[in-house]
Every structure is written in structure tokens, then in C-alpha cells.
Amino acid sequence: RNHDLEVHEAPSDEYSCDRCQNRVHNGAALMSCRQCDFDICKACSSSDSSSIDIQEVSDWFNELGDSVREVLQAPLNGGGRPMTAWRRLPRGARVKVMANVEELRRLCERPAPGARTAVEFNSDMGSWAGKTCIVQKRSGRISKGYALKLEGGSGRTFLFPFNALLLLSPSPSGPGGESDSDEDSDSS
């Protein structure tokens, strides 16, 4: 439990090493944690310096928790976090369309999780794969997607399902970005 072990003398012959189970004689040195009622003999404590403490390693991995998961799930190019659920992104939020065109087509041709309808794939949408876009409008609960415009591009927009996008910035990208109060186009 990450407590420091302290040197103690065994107060009686009733003590045993919690690692090797050997009996420790009265007055013999022990490495102990009184809070955990954990004692190891001199032999185990001296051999302990070269071994790996499994509990310590386990605790370390547990502390990393969601941080490790996020790093492993994020694209290697630092291009945002995969959107795992539809949310009310405001106009001006920045997203990146997934880079794999075939996977993009597949996701567009079936309803996104929780959606009633699919967005339709247009072959021109393939050229947007891997590109950064600006949210223009939310499609709402029916298709759970977003109308997007290429960042720095012309006024052309396409509708993409949320699960084909990586979230770069949930806030408007600059001046002119609107608040979260814009209306959903297919809300019910």
C-alpha cells in the first residue's frame, strides 16, 4: 500500500515472515508496516531490493487509469479525441474527419449509435478524410451528426456522423463562433 517499511525487533517467537512464511525468533530484525500488519524477515528484505514489487506496479498502473486509456485511443498524430457519443457541439467547434475513407463510408452508410437514420455518403466526402473541419450545424437526434465545412475552405458543407469524427476543440474556433443555443435541424 506504498507504506514505508521500518526496522523492528520481533517481540516474541510468534512472528513469521509474510513473504517466505518462516518463523522469526524473538529479538530478530524485521522490516515491518504496523498499519498493514505486514512483516518480512531479514533474508527477504535484503533480497527484495532486486525484485519487482507487484503491488507497487499494480498501484502505479491504477493511478494512470483513464490517462493511459486516452493516450492509447488518441491518434498518433495528435489529431484529437474520437467522439464516442453525440453531443451538442456549438457552431464553430473544430473536428477532424477520420482518415480512413472506407471506414468513413461504412459509418456514413449506417445509423450512428443512438441515431434513427444514417447520413448518406457522397463520394466527394472522401476527399475530406483526415481534414480539419468547422461545425456549421448539428443534425440533431435523428442522424446524430454535424454539418461541417472545411477549415479555411469554401462554403460547401457535408453531414458527417459523430462517430466518424475526432474532437479537436469543443469551443468555437474564433470570432463569429456561435453559442450552444443554435437550433438542431432534425430535432424531435
N, CA and C of each residue as an Amber inpcrd file, in Angstrom:
protein
   564
   0.8180000  -1.2000000   0.0000000   0.0000000   0.0000000   0.0000000
   0.8550000   1.2540000   0.0000000   2.0780000   1.1080000  -0.4170000
   3.0050000   2.2280000  -0.5190000   3.4110000   2.8030000   0.8280000
   3.2860000   2.0410000   1.9160000   3.7900000   2.4980000   3.2110000
   5.2620000   2.1200000   3.3000000   6.0490000   2.9470000   3.9580000
   7.4520000   2.6200000   4.1550000   7.5850000   1.5410000   5.2130000
   8.4590000   0.5810000   4.9710000   8.7400000  -0.4500000   5.9660000
   9.7980000   0.0700000   6.9160000   9.6330000  -0.2270000   8.1870000
  10.5830000   0.2100000   9.2080000  11.1680000  -1.0090000   9.8970000
  12.4010000  -0.8640000  10.3860000  13.0570000  -1.9560000  11.0980000
  12.4680000  -2.0540000  12.4990000  12.0600000  -3.2710000  12.8610000
  11.5410000  -3.5610000  14.2010000  12.1640000  -4.8640000  14.6650000
  12.1580000  -5.0950000  15.9750000  12.5720000  -6.3820000  16.5190000
  11.3330000  -7.2020000  16.7910000  11.4020000  -8.4870000  16.4640000
  10.2780000  -9.3750000  16.7520000  10.1140000  -9.4490000  18.2620000
   8.9380000  -9.0880000  18.8200000   8.7520000  -9.0770000  20.2800000
   8.5570000 -10.4730000  20.8810000   8.3630000 -11.4630000  20.0000000
   8.1860000 -12.8280000  20.5180000   8.5070000 -13.8220000  19.4020000
   8.4420000 -15.1280000  19.7420000   8.6790000 -16.1780000  18.7480000
   7.4390000 -16.4630000  17.9130000   6.3740000 -15.7100000  18.1010000
   5.1130000 -15.9490000  17.4060000   5.0370000 -15.2710000  16.0330000
   6.0760000 -14.5400000  15.6490000   6.0660000 -13.8340000  14.3720000
   6.5910000 -14.7330000  13.2600000   6.0440000 -14.5480000  12.0510000
   6.5680000 -15.2420000  10.8760000   6.6360000 -14.2290000   9.7270000
   7.4800000 -14.5210000   8.7650000   7.6560000 -13.6500000   7.5970000
   6.4420000 -13.7900000   6.6890000   5.8480000 -12.6760000   6.2990000
   4.6710000 -12.6940000   5.4220000   5.0280000 -13.0560000   3.9820000
   6.3040000 -13.0830000   3.6420000   6.7060000 -13.4520000   2.2870000
   7.1000000 -14.9290000   2.2100000   8.0360000 -15.3870000   3.0470000
   8.5180000 -16.7790000   2.9590000   7.8670000 -17.7000000   3.9800000
   7.1130000 -17.1430000   4.9030000   6.3860000 -17.8790000   5.9380000
   7.2890000 -18.5040000   7.0060000   8.5970000 -18.2390000   7.0080000
   9.4930000 -18.7660000   8.0430000   9.2570000 -18.0440000   9.3590000
   9.3980000 -18.7950000  10.4650000   9.2320000 -18.2160000  11.8030000
  10.3980000 -17.2720000  12.0850000  10.1150000 -16.1690000  12.7420000
  11.1240000 -15.1780000  13.1310000  11.2520000 -15.2410000  14.6490000
  12.4800000 -15.4040000  15.1450000  12.7180000 -15.5690000  16.5740000
  12.6610000 -14.2410000  17.3220000  12.3300000 -14.3220000  18.5870000
  12.2640000 -13.1690000  19.4780000  13.5480000 -12.3510000  19.3760000
  13.4270000 -11.0520000  19.1310000  14.5670000 -10.1500000  19.0600000
  15.1790000 -10.0290000  17.6720000  14.7710000 -10.8820000  16.7270000
  15.3210000 -10.8270000  15.3700000  14.7700000  -9.5920000  14.6340000
  15.5530000  -9.0660000  13.7130000  15.1570000  -7.8690000  12.9580000
  14.0840000  -8.2230000  11.9240000  13.1030000  -7.3560000  11.8180000
  12.0250000  -7.4690000  10.8290000  11.8740000  -6.1340000  10.1240000
  11.4920000  -6.1880000   8.8710000  11.0480000  -4.9750000   8.1800000
   9.5330000  -5.0210000   8.2750000   8.9290000  -3.9920000   8.8530000
   7.5070000  -4.0560000   9.1810000   6.7440000  -2.7990000   8.8140000
   5.4590000  -3.0220000   8.5620000   4.4880000  -1.9330000   8.4780000
   3.4190000  -2.2760000   9.5050000   3.3890000  -1.5580000  10.5930000
   2.4370000  -1.8470000  11.6740000   1.0070000  -1.5580000  11.2160000
   0.8350000  -0.5310000  10.3770000  -0.5020000  -0.1630000   9.9000000
  -1.1330000  -1.2940000   9.0880000  -0.3210000  -2.0010000   8.2930000
  -0.8270000  -3.0910000   7.4440000  -0.6560000  -4.4610000   8.0860000
   0.0250000  -4.5230000   9.2550000   0.3530000  -5.7940000   9.8960000
   1.1230000  -6.6730000   8.9170000   2.1800000  -6.0870000   8.3400000
   2.9990000  -6.7580000   7.3460000   4.4300000  -6.8060000   7.8590000
   5.0400000  -8.0250000   7.8740000   6.4080000  -8.2030000   8.3670000
   7.1620000  -9.1100000   7.4090000   8.4040000  -8.7340000   7.0930000
   9.2650000  -9.6230000   6.3220000  10.5950000  -9.7780000   7.0480000
  11.1680000 -10.9810000   6.9190000  12.4150000 -11.2810000   7.6080000
  13.6000000 -10.5930000   6.9320000  14.7420000 -10.6770000   7.5840000
  15.9510000 -10.0240000   7.0710000  16.3400000 -10.5890000   5.7060000
  16.2370000 -11.9060000   5.5340000  16.6170000 -12.5280000   4.2580000
  15.7310000 -12.0210000   3.1170000  14.4300000 -11.9620000   3.3690000
  13.5150000 -11.4920000   2.3130000  13.6800000 -10.0010000   2.0480000
  13.9580000  -9.2320000   3.0950000  14.0940000  -7.7880000   2.8860000
  15.3740000  -7.4610000   2.1350000  16.4370000  -8.2320000   2.3230000
  17.6720000  -7.9430000   1.5980000  17.5850000  -8.4150000   0.1570000
  16.8160000  -9.4810000  -0.1130000  16.6510000  -9.9170000  -1.4970000
  15.6030000  -9.0870000  -2.2210000  14.8190000  -8.3310000  -1.4640000
  13.7230000  -7.5330000  -2.0180000  14.2010000  -6.3920000  -2.9050000
  15.4270000  -5.9130000  -2.6920000  15.8840000  -4.7350000  -3.4250000
  16.0280000  -4.9900000  -4.9190000  16.2360000  -6.2670000  -5.3070000
  16.3960000  -6.5300000  -6.7310000  15.1150000  -7.0670000  -7.3740000
  14.0640000  -7.2800000  -6.5880000  12.8270000  -7.8110000  -7.1540000
  11.8260000  -6.6890000  -7.4120000  10.8200000  -7.0090000  -8.1900000
   9.7780000  -6.0400000  -8.5070000   8.6250000  -6.2420000  -7.5350000
   8.1720000  -5.1790000  -6.9350000   7.0180000  -5.2360000  -6.0330000
   5.7550000  -5.1690000  -6.8890000   5.1000000  -6.3100000  -7.0430000
   3.9250000  -6.4120000  -7.9070000   2.8340000  -5.4420000  -7.4600000
   2.6260000  -5.3150000  -6.1520000   1.5850000  -4.4060000  -5.6690000
   1.9060000  -2.9640000  -6.0370000   3.1790000  -2.6000000  -5.9400000
   3.5750000  -1.2380000  -6.2950000   3.3390000  -0.9740000  -7.7810000
   3.6770000  -1.9500000  -8.6190000   3.4510000  -1.8140000 -10.0590000
   1.9500000  -1.7250000 -10.3440000   1.1690000  -2.5580000  -9.6800000
  -0.2850000  -2.5440000  -9.8600000  -0.8730000  -1.1940000  -9.4520000
  -0.4300000  -0.6760000  -8.3080000  -0.9090000   0.6390000  -7.8520000
  -0.5570000   1.7290000  -8.8590000   0.6380000   1.6480000  -9.4230000
   1.0800000   2.6480000 -10.3900000   0.1880000   2.6220000 -11.6240000
  -0.1240000   1.4120000 -12.1350000  -0.9960000   1.3170000 -13.3000000
  -2.3980000   1.8240000 -12.9860000  -2.8950000   1.5320000 -11.7900000
  -4.2210000   2.0180000 -11.4120000  -4.2750000   3.5390000 -11.3710000
  -3.1930000   4.1680000 -10.9190000  -3.1520000   5.6280000 -10.8570000
  -3.2000000   6.2510000 -12.2530000  -2.6610000   5.5530000 -13.2290000
  -2.6730000   6.0800000 -14.5850000  -4.0760000   6.0710000 -15.1890000
  -4.8610000   5.0450000 -14.8240000  -6.2620000   4.9390000 -15.1870000
  -6.6450000   5.4740000 -16.5490000  -7.5590000   6.4360000 -16.5470000
  -8.1020000   6.9800000 -17.7770000  -7.0580000   7.7010000 -18.6240000
  -6.0070000   8.2100000 -17.9980000  -4.9840000   8.9200000 -18.7690000
  -4.3390000   7.9990000 -19.7920000  -4.0100000   6.7850000 -19.3760000
  -3.4050000   5.8270000 -20.3030000  -4.3950000   5.4770000 -21.4010000
  -5.6390000   5.2390000 -21.0110000  -6.6640000   4.8820000 -21.9860000
  -6.7990000   5.9730000 -23.0370000  -6.8150000   7.2310000 -22.6110000
  -6.9490000   8.3390000 -23.5580000  -5.7680000   8.4050000 -24.5120000
  -4.5620000   8.2190000 -23.9820000  -3.3750000   8.2750000 -24.8270000
  -3.3970000   7.1430000 -25.8450000  -3.7860000   5.9500000 -25.4100000
  -3.8130000   4.8150000 -26.3190000  -4.8970000   4.9450000 -27.3760000
  -5.9910000   5.6140000 -27.0510000  -7.0800000   5.7640000 -28.0040000
  -6.8860000   6.9570000 -28.9330000  -6.0620000   7.9040000 -28.5510000
  -5.8630000   9.0990000 -29.3700000  -5.0130000   8.7620000 -30.5870000
  -5.2650000   9.4100000 -31.6940000  -4.4500000   9.1830000 -32.8920000
  -3.0060000   9.5830000 -32.6390000  -2.0870000   8.9050000 -33.3090000
  -0.6680000   9.1910000 -33.1110000  -0.2830000  10.5820000 -33.5690000
  -1.0400000  11.1570000 -34.4820000  -0.6750000  12.4780000 -34.9900000
  -1.1800000  13.6050000 -34.1010000  -1.7210000  13.2760000 -32.9210000
  -2.2100000  14.3030000 -32.0120000  -3.4480000  14.9870000 -32.5390000
  -4.1930000  14.3150000 -33.4020000  -5.3240000  14.9310000 -34.0650000
  -6.6460000  14.8630000 -33.3420000  -6.6960000  14.8810000 -32.0540000
  -7.9570000  14.9360000 -31.3300000  -8.3820000  13.6190000 -30.7270000
  -9.5290000  13.6840000 -30.0690000 -10.0780000  12.5170000 -29.3930000
 -11.2750000  11.9860000 -30.1690000 -11.3530000  10.6570000 -30.3290000
 -12.5160000  10.0970000 -31.0200000 -13.8040000  10.4680000 -30.2810000
 -14.8120000  10.8390000 -31.0190000 -16.1080000  11.1540000 -30.4090000
 -16.8410000   9.8380000 -30.1870000 -17.1160000   9.5140000 -28.9550000
 -17.7720000   8.2540000 -28.6100000 -19.2580000   8.4350000 -28.3550000
 -19.7290000   9.6710000 -28.3580000 -21.1590000   9.9490000 -28.1690000
 -21.4780000  11.2850000 -28.8380000 -22.7270000  11.3990000 -29.3140000
 -23.1620000  12.6630000 -29.9000000 -23.3370000  13.6720000 -28.7740000
 -22.9520000  14.8940000 -29.0170000 -23.1480000  15.9680000 -28.0430000
 -23.4820000  17.2540000 -28.7680000 -23.9900000  18.2010000 -28.0410000
 -24.4330000  19.4650000 -28.6300000 -23.2320000  20.3950000 -28.8320000
 -22.4370000  20.0970000 -29.8340000 -21.2990000  20.9670000 -30.1410000
 -21.8130000  22.2810000 -30.7180000 -21.2350000  23.3960000 -30.3050000
 -21.6690000  24.6850000 -30.8470000 -21.1160000  24.9150000 -32.2440000
 -21.7700000  25.7940000 -32.9620000 -21.2480000  26.2090000 -34.2630000
 -19.8590000  26.7910000 -34.0360000 -18.9180000  26.3840000 -34.8780000
 -17.5420000  26.8690000 -34.7610000 -16.6090000  25.8870000 -34.0740000
 -17.1570000  24.8290000 -33.4710000 -16.2900000  23.8170000 -32.8580000
 -15.4410000  23.1670000 -33.9580000 -14.2220000  22.7750000 -33.5980000
 -13.2940000  22.1660000 -34.5690000 -13.2680000  20.6570000 -34.3910000
 -13.3790000  19.9390000 -35.5160000 -13.3100000  18.4810000 -35.5270000
 -12.4330000  18.0470000 -36.6980000 -12.0140000  16.7970000 -36.6540000
 -11.2660000  16.2280000 -37.7720000 -12.0230000  14.9960000 -38.2310000
 -12.2060000  14.8760000 -39.5340000 -12.8570000  13.7110000 -40.1120000
 -11.8400000  12.5660000 -40.0950000 -12.3070000  11.3660000 -39.7480000
 -11.3900000  10.2220000 -39.6970000 -10.6620000  10.0670000 -41.0320000
  -9.4450000   9.5550000 -40.9960000  -8.6020000   9.4920000 -42.1840000
  -8.8980000   8.3000000 -43.1000000  -9.4660000   7.2380000 -42.5810000
  -9.7200000   6.0320000 -43.3670000 -11.0150000   6.2010000 -44.1590000
 -10.9110000   6.3380000 -45.4750000 -12.0650000   6.6210000 -46.3330000
 -13.0680000   5.4660000 -46.3200000 -12.5850000   4.2260000 -46.3600000
 -13.5130000   3.0800000 -46.3690000 -14.2940000   2.9960000 -45.0570000
 -13.6280000   3.2350000 -43.9480000 -14.3230000   3.2340000 -42.6550000
 -15.3010000   4.4050000 -42.5890000 -14.9150000   5.5470000 -43.1300000
 -15.7970000   6.7100000 -43.1870000 -17.0610000   6.3640000 -43.9780000
 -16.9000000   5.7470000 -45.1230000 -18.0460000   5.3390000 -45.9480000
 -18.9540000   4.3970000 -45.1480000 -18.3650000   3.4060000 -44.5010000
 -19.1350000   2.4350000 -43.7280000 -19.9370000   3.1190000 -42.6210000
 -19.3090000   4.0530000 -41.9170000 -20.0010000   4.7370000 -40.8190000
 -21.1130000   5.6550000 -41.3260000 -20.9180000   6.2410000 -42.5020000
 -21.9480000   7.1200000 -43.0660000 -23.1480000   6.3300000 -43.5890000
 -22.9300000   5.0860000 -43.9890000 -23.9960000   4.2960000 -44.5950000
 -24.8560000   3.5370000 -43.5890000 -24.5410000   3.6470000 -42.3080000
 -25.3900000   3.0250000 -41.2810000 -25.6480000   4.0550000 -40.1870000
 -26.7460000   3.9230000 -39.4520000 -27.0220000   4.9080000 -38.3970000
 -25.9230000   4.9010000 -37.3310000 -25.5360000   6.0730000 -36.8960000
 -24.5870000   6.1930000 -35.7910000 -25.2530000   5.6400000 -34.5290000
 -24.4810000   5.2370000 -33.5250000 -25.0870000   4.7340000 -32.2940000
 -26.1260000   5.7100000 -31.7320000 -27.3350000   5.2200000 -31.5190000
 -28.4210000   6.0290000 -30.9810000 -29.2010000   6.8210000 -32.0170000
 -28.7620000   6.8100000 -33.2820000 -29.4510000   7.5630000 -34.3470000
 -30.5320000   6.6980000 -34.9820000 -31.5280000   7.3680000 -35.5590000
 -32.5990000   6.6500000 -36.2600000 -32.2870000   6.4510000 -37.7380000
 -31.5190000   7.3680000 -38.3110000 -31.1820000   7.2700000 -39.7370000
 -29.6880000   7.4710000 -39.9390000 -29.2090000   6.9990000 -41.0770000
 -27.8020000   7.1920000 -41.4390000 -27.6700000   8.4850000 -42.2260000
 -26.4800000   9.0490000 -42.1970000 -26.1980000  10.1480000 -43.1210000
 -25.7650000   9.4540000 -44.4110000 -26.0160000  10.0330000 -45.5210000
 -25.6640000   9.3810000 -46.7820000 -24.2580000   9.7700000 -47.1940000
 -23.4900000   8.7810000 -47.6380000 -22.1220000   9.0390000 -48.0870000
 -22.1410000   9.5540000 -49.5110000 -21.4330000  10.6390000 -49.7280000
 -21.2510000  11.2260000 -51.0430000 -19.7790000  11.0050000 -51.3820000
 -19.4680000  10.5770000 -52.5800000 -18.0730000  10.2800000 -52.9310000
 -17.1530000  11.4810000 -52.7250000 -17.6820000  12.7040000 -52.8220000
 -16.8600000  13.8980000 -52.5690000 -16.4350000  13.9900000 -51.1000000
 -17.1770000  13.3210000 -50.2090000 -16.8340000  13.3510000 -48.7850000
 -15.4950000  12.6660000 -48.5250000 -15.1090000  11.7280000 -49.3810000
 -13.8480000  11.0150000 -49.2060000 -12.6450000  11.9380000 -49.2090000
 -12.7200000  13.0370000 -49.9540000 -11.5910000  13.9730000 -50.0030000
 -11.4480000  14.7600000 -48.6910000 -12.4480000  14.6750000 -47.8260000
 -12.3950000  15.3540000 -46.5350000 -11.7570000  14.4790000 -45.4560000
 -11.4960000  13.2090000 -45.7620000 -10.9050000  12.2900000 -44.7900000
  -9.5710000  12.8430000 -44.2880000  -9.4250000  12.8740000 -42.9790000
  -8.2050000  13.3740000 -42.3440000  -8.1040000  14.8800000 -42.2680000
  -9.1360000  15.6070000 -42.7160000  -9.0920000  17.0770000 -42.7400000
  -9.7920000  17.6800000 -41.5160000  -9.3300000  18.8620000 -41.1320000
  -9.9340000  19.6040000 -40.0360000 -11.1160000  20.4030000 -40.5690000
 -12.2140000  20.3470000 -39.8330000 -13.4580000  21.0000000 -40.2470000
 -14.0430000  21.8220000 -39.1070000 -14.9750000  22.6870000 -39.4740000
 -15.6810000  23.5380000 -38.5200000 -17.1540000  23.1400000 -38.5160000
 -17.7060000  22.9400000 -37.3230000 -19.1240000  22.6010000 -37.2060000
 -19.9540000  23.8110000 -37.6220000 -20.8780000  23.5910000 -38.5660000
 -21.7830000  24.6400000 -39.0180000 -23.1610000  24.4820000 -38.3770000
 -23.5570000  23.2220000 -38.1750000 -24.8870000  22.9470000 -37.6570000
 -24.9150000  21.5150000 -37.1260000 -25.7130000  21.2940000 -36.0920000
 -25.9350000  19.9390000 -35.5820000 -27.1180000  19.3380000 -36.3160000
 -27.0460000  18.0390000 -36.6050000 -28.1800000  17.4080000 -37.2840000
 -29.2420000  16.9620000 -36.2910000 -28.9150000  16.8830000 -35.0430000
 -29.8970000  16.5140000 -34.0270000 -29.9830000  15.0310000 -33.7770000
 -31.0740000  14.6500000 -33.1480000 -31.2100000  13.2840000 -32.6510000
 -31.4930000  12.2420000 -33.7290000 -31.9850000  12.6390000 -34.8780000
 -32.3590000  11.6600000 -35.8930000 -31.1290000  10.9940000 -36.5080000
 -30.1350000  11.7700000 -36.9540000 -28.9410000  11.1630000 -37.5500000
 -27.6960000  11.3240000 -36.6870000 -27.7740000  12.1040000 -35.6370000
 -26.6550000  12.3130000 -34.7010000 -25.3570000  12.6430000 -35.4400000
 -25.4380000  13.7030000 -36.2280000 -24.2770000  14.1320000 -36.9830000
 -24.1130000  15.6350000 -36.9390000 -23.1960000  16.1100000 -37.7520000
 -22.8870000  17.5380000 -37.8190000 -22.6720000  17.9330000 -39.2720000
 -23.2030000  19.0930000 -39.6480000 -22.8990000  19.6780000 -40.9530000
 -21.5620000  20.3850000 -40.7830000 -20.5950000  20.0120000 -41.5980000
 -19.2360000  20.5350000 -41.4680000 -18.8060000  21.2760000 -42.7170000
 -17.9140000  22.2460000 -42.4890000 -17.2630000  22.9870000 -43.5690000
 -15.7670000  22.8090000 -43.3520000 -15.0150000  22.6240000 -44.4430000
 -13.5610000  22.5140000 -44.3050000 -12.9960000  23.7870000 -43.6870000
 -12.0670000  23.6330000 -42.7710000 -11.4220000  24.7880000 -42.1600000
 -10.6570000  25.5350000 -43.2470000 -10.9480000  26.8060000 -43.4050000
 -10.2890000  27.6190000 -44.4290000 -10.7850000  27.3360000 -45.8360000
 -11.8460000  26.5240000 -45.9660000 -12.3430000  26.1570000 -47.2960000
 -13.5320000  27.0000000 -47.7130000 -14.1130000  26.6040000 -48.8370000
 -15.2800000  27.3130000 -49.3720000 -16.4940000  27.0360000 -48.4970000
 -17.6550000  27.5000000 -48.9330000 -18.8700000  27.3630000 -48.1540000
 -19.5350000  26.0010000 -48.2490000 -18.9840000  25.0360000 -48.9840000
 -19.6150000  23.7270000 -49.1400000 -19.6330000  22.9800000 -47.8060000
 -20.7560000  22.3110000 -47.5090000 -20.8690000  21.5330000 -46.2740000
 -21.3210000  20.1090000 -46.5840000 -20.9360000  19.1970000 -45.7020000
 -21.3950000  17.8130000 -45.7440000 -21.8120000  17.4190000 -44.3380000
 -22.7320000  16.4720000 -44.2580000 -23.1840000  15.9470000 -42.9780000
 -22.3830000  14.6840000 -42.6710000 -21.7530000  14.6450000 -41.4740000
 -20.9700000  13.5010000 -41.0270000 -21.5160000  12.9930000 -39.7050000
 -21.5290000  11.6560000 -39.4940000 -21.9730000  11.1280000 -38.2030000
 -20.9080000  11.4100000 -37.1340000 -21.3420000  11.5460000 -35.8780000
 -20.4020000  11.8790000 -34.8050000 -19.2800000  10.8460000 -34.6810000
 -19.5860000   9.5640000 -34.9000000 -18.5790000   8.5300000 -34.6770000
 -17.5400000   8.4410000 -35.8020000 -17.6100000   9.3350000 -36.7750000
 -16.5870000   9.4190000 -37.8190000 -15.6730000  10.6270000 -37.5870000
 -15.8060000  11.2440000 -36.3990000 -15.0910000  12.4940000 -36.1330000
 -14.1800000  12.3970000 -34.9160000 -13.1470000  13.2180000 -34.9360000
 -12.2520000  13.4060000 -33.8020000 -12.4650000  14.8270000 -33.3020000
 -12.6850000  14.9890000 -32.0190000 -12.9230000  16.3170000 -31.4510000
 -11.6000000  17.0160000 -31.1930000 -11.4140000  18.1580000 -31.8350000
 -10.1970000  18.9550000 -31.6450000 -10.4240000  20.0400000 -30.6130000
 -11.5430000  20.7670000 -30.7510000 -11.8620000  21.8620000 -29.8380000
 -13.3730000  21.9750000 -29.7290000 -13.9270000  21.7280000 -28.5210000
 -15.3800000  21.7930000 -28.3780000 -15.9240000  23.2130000 -28.3680000
 -15.0480000  24.2040000 -28.3180000 -15.4830000  25.6020000 -28.3030000
 -15.3570000  26.1870000 -29.7000000 -16.1080000  27.2270000 -29.9710000
 -15.9560000  27.8910000 -31.2760000 -14.5080000  28.2540000 -31.5240000
 -14.0990000  28.1200000 -32.7810000 -12.6930000  28.2880000 -33.1270000
 -12.2200000  29.7220000 -33.2400000 -13.1030000  30.6650000 -33.1420000
 -12.6440000  32.0400000 -33.2570000 -13.8040000  32.9900000 -33.3290000
 -13.5610000  34.2260000 -33.7500000 -14.6280000  35.1990000 -33.8390000
 -15.7340000  34.7110000 -34.7570000 -16.9380000  34.9860000 -34.3850000
 -18.0700000  34.5940000 -35.2090000 -18.6530000  33.2570000 -34.8140000
 -17.9570000  32.5010000 -33.9250000 -18.4990000  31.2350000 -33.4530000
 -19.7180000  31.5160000 -32.5980000 -20.7540000  30.7290000 -32.7910000
 -21.9830000  30.9770000 -32.0660000 -22.0620000  30.1130000 -30.8290000
 -22.9400000  30.4490000 -29.9250000 -23.1120000  29.7100000 -28.6870000
 -23.8310000  28.4030000 -28.9520000 -24.0040000  27.6220000 -27.8970000
 -24.6470000  26.3180000 -27.9720000 -26.1490000  26.4240000 -28.1670000
 -26.6800000  27.6060000 -28.3820000 -28.1230000  27.7690000 -28.4750000
 -28.6640000  27.6300000 -29.8970000 -27.7920000  27.3980000 -30.9030000
 -28.3350000  27.2640000 -32.2460000 -29.2250000  26.0270000 -32.3300000
 -30.2030000  26.0700000 -33.1930000 -31.2230000  25.0240000 -33.2450000
 -30.7380000  23.7910000 -33.9660000 -31.1820000  22.6250000 -33.5260000
 -30.9170000  21.3740000 -34.2120000 -31.8620000  21.2940000 -35.4030000
 -31.3550000  20.8390000 -36.5400000 -32.1850000  20.8440000 -37.7400000
 -33.1640000  19.6790000 -37.8060000 -32.8890000  18.5650000 -37.1140000
 -33.8460000  17.4670000 -37.2060000 -34.2710000  16.9760000 -35.8290000
 -34.3240000  17.8720000 -34.8520000 -34.7530000  17.5200000 -33.5040000
 -36.1910000  17.0600000 -33.5170000 -36.5100000  16.1880000 -32.5620000
 -37.8990000  15.7850000 -32.4330000 -38.3090000  15.7760000 -30.9900000
